[in-house]
Amino acid sequence: MLAEERGWLHVLPAGPHTAGLGETRRVDDDQTIRWGSVRYSTPDGHQGAEVWCRVVGDELVIVGASHDRGLSEITRHALSTPGHPRIVDEHYPHHPTGNGPKPPTARPRRADERAFLALGVGAERWLVEAAAIGAQRVRSKMARAVELAALVGADAVDDALGLAAVAGRFDDGDLASILDHRAAGRSSLEVVRADDGHSAQPGTSAWKDLGR
């Protein structure tokens, strides 16, 4: 029986199937990857390489390839929120402590950009995060924010922009919705984050009697 089965056997692969390791990310020159609009650092030596990321509990596990061990876990981080990167100083042994990659800053070049950033730190955070995720129609949304600031006050709009950046809300109408929420006196302590896996689309249960 063993002799018969030998013809069907094959050698197991040296490495694991990568489909079980998570989603791929490219390590930037500053040794970071981006997951959920948050930057996470990786050990030195993986710049430009492809790594695999997956969420385990409340941690992000990053798997990479090495010459001596093949595919293995290279680091893990506690999950964070946009605007709060996870940078480990030990990943930068050739730099003094605290000399890791710096968060991006907005550099206005036009009058409309300067007017938007003059709203405050919330506006700058919103712009940086919107650019990081590739949000659409950013300039028109910036202009709308400046218009709203003239109506309800710059402080209120700046506060709402900061909340929108943290919650990942960059769609049309999101800023006005947050302003209405705050104006109604509702708490913003529990931030609801945008989730591509959730839809507010109504179900099809109303169609069940169609044709009967």
C-alpha positions in Angstrom: 0.0 0.0 0.0 2.9 2.4 0.8 4.5 1.7 -2.5 1.2 2.6 -4.2 0.8 5.8 -2.3 4.4 7.0 -3.0 3.4 8.0 -6.4 0.8 10.5 -5.0 3.0 12.0 -2.3 4.9 15.2 -2.7 7.4 17.2 -0.7 6.0 19.8 1.7 6.9 23.4 0.8 9.8 24.9 2.8 7.8 28.0 3.8 4.2 28.5 4.9 1.4 29.4 2.5 1.5 33.2 2.4 -2.3 33.4 2.2 -2.5 32.6 5.9 -0.1 35.4 6.8 -2.4 38.3 6.0 -2.3 41.2 3.6 0.9 42.3 1.9 2.5 45.7 2.5 5.7 47.3 1.1 8.2 48.6 3.7 9.1 52.3 3.0 12.6 53.7 3.2 11.8 55.0 6.7 11.2 51.3 7.8 7.5 51.8 8.2 4.4 50.2 6.7 0.9 51.7 6.7 -2.1 49.7 8.0 -5.4 51.4 8.5 -4.0 54.9 7.9 -1.4 54.3 10.7 2.3 53.9 10.3 4.0 51.0 12.1 7.8 50.6 12.2 9.7 47.4 11.2 13.3 46.3 12.1 16.2 47.5 10.0 16.9 45.5 6.9 13.5 45.2 5.4 13.3 48.5 3.5 11.7 48.0 0.1 10.7 44.4 0.9 7.3 42.9 1.0 5.9 41.9 4.3 2.6 40.3 5.5 0.3 41.9 8.1 -2.6 40.5 10.0 -4.5 41.5 13.1 -4.4 39.1 16.1 -6.5 40.3 19.0 -5.6 43.9 19.5 -2.2 43.6 17.9 -0.8 43.9 14.4 1.6 41.0 13.5 4.1 41.7 10.8 5.8 38.7 9.0 8.9 39.1 6.8 11.5 37.0 5.1 15.1 36.6 6.3 18.0 34.8 4.8 18.6 32.4 7.7 15.0 31.8 8.9 12.8 32.3 5.9 9.3 33.7 6.6 8.9 34.5 10.3 7.4 37.2 12.6 9.6 40.2 12.6 7.6 42.4 15.0 4.2 43.2 16.4 2.5 46.4 17.6 -0.5 47.3 19.6 -3.1 48.6 17.2 -3.3 52.4 17.0 -5.5 55.1 15.4 -4.8 57.6 12.6 -2.5 60.3 13.8 -0.8 58.1 16.3 2.0 56.1 14.6 3.7 53.1 16.4 7.4 53.7 16.2 9.8 51.5 18.2 13.2 53.1 18.9 15.0 49.7 18.8 14.1 49.4 15.1 16.5 52.3 14.4 19.8 51.2 16.0 21.8 53.6 13.8 19.9 56.7 14.9 19.7 58.4 18.3 16.6 57.7 20.3 13.6 59.7 19.0 15.2 60.2 15.6 12.8 57.9 13.8 10.6 59.0 10.9 8.8 62.2 11.6 5.0 62.6 11.0 4.2 64.4 7.8 3.3 68.1 8.0 1.2 70.2 5.7 2.9 72.9 3.7 0.4 75.4 2.2 1.3 77.0 -1.1 -2.0 78.6 -2.0 -4.3 81.1 -0.4 -7.1 78.5 0.0 -4.7 76.1 1.6 -3.5 78.7 4.1 -7.1 79.7 4.9 -8.0 76.0 5.6 -4.9 75.3 7.8 -5.5 78.6 9.7 -8.5 76.8 11.3 -6.2 75.0 13.6 -4.5 71.7 14.4 -7.6 69.6 13.6 -7.6 71.0 10.1 -3.9 70.0 9.6 -4.6 66.5 11.0 -7.5 66.1 8.7 -5.5 67.2 5.6 -2.6 64.8 6.4 -4.9 61.8 7.0 -7.0 62.6 3.9 -3.9 62.7 1.7 -2.6 59.5 3.3 -5.7 57.5 2.4 -6.2 59.1 -1.0 -9.5 60.9 -0.2 -11.3 62.4 -3.2 -12.2 66.1 -3.8 -10.1 67.3 -1.0 -9.9 70.9 -2.2 -13.7 71.2 -2.4 -14.1 69.8 1.1 -11.4 72.2 2.4 -13.3 75.1 0.8 -16.6 73.9 2.4 -14.9 73.7 5.8 -13.8 77.4 5.5 -17.3 78.4 4.5 -18.7 76.5 7.5 -16.2 78.2 9.8 -17.5 81.6 8.7 -21.0 80.4 9.8 -20.5 78.4 13.0 -17.0 79.5 14.1 -13.4 78.3 13.3 -13.1 76.5 16.7 -16.1 74.3 16.1 -15.1 73.4 12.6 -11.5 72.7 13.6 -12.7 70.4 16.4 -15.0 68.6 14.0 -12.2 68.2 11.5 -10.0 66.6 14.2 -12.7 64.1 15.1 -13.2 63.3 11.4 -9.5 62.6 11.0 -9.4 60.3 14.0 -12.6 58.5 12.9 -11.5 58.2 9.2 -14.5 60.1 8.0 -13.6 62.0 4.7 -16.8 61.6 2.6 -19.0 64.4 1.5 -21.3 65.6 4.3 -19.3 64.0 7.1 -18.0 67.3 8.4 -21.5 68.8 8.5 -22.8 65.6 10.2 -20.2 65.9 12.9 -21.0 69.6 13.5 -24.7 68.8 13.8 -23.9 66.0 16.2 -21.8 68.3 18.4 -24.3 71.1 18.2 -27.0 68.8 19.6 -24.8 68.3 22.7 -24.1 64.6 22.0 -20.9 63.1 23.4 -17.9 62.4 21.1 -16.0 60.4 23.6 -16.8 57.1 21.8 -15.6 57.6 18.3 -17.2 55.5 15.6 -14.7 54.5 12.9 -15.6 54.0 9.3 -15.7 50.3 8.5 -15.7 49.0 4.9 -17.2 45.8 6.1 -20.4 47.5 7.4 -23.1 48.9 5.2 -26.1 51.1 6.0 -27.8 49.8 2.8 -31.3 48.4 3.6 -31.7 44.7 3.3 -33.8 42.8 0.8 -36.4 41.4 3.3 -39.0 43.7 1.8 -38.8 41.9 -1.5 -39.7 38.5 -0.1 -43.4 38.8 -1.0 -42.6 40.1 -4.5 -44.6 38.2 -7.1 -46.9 36.4 -4.6 
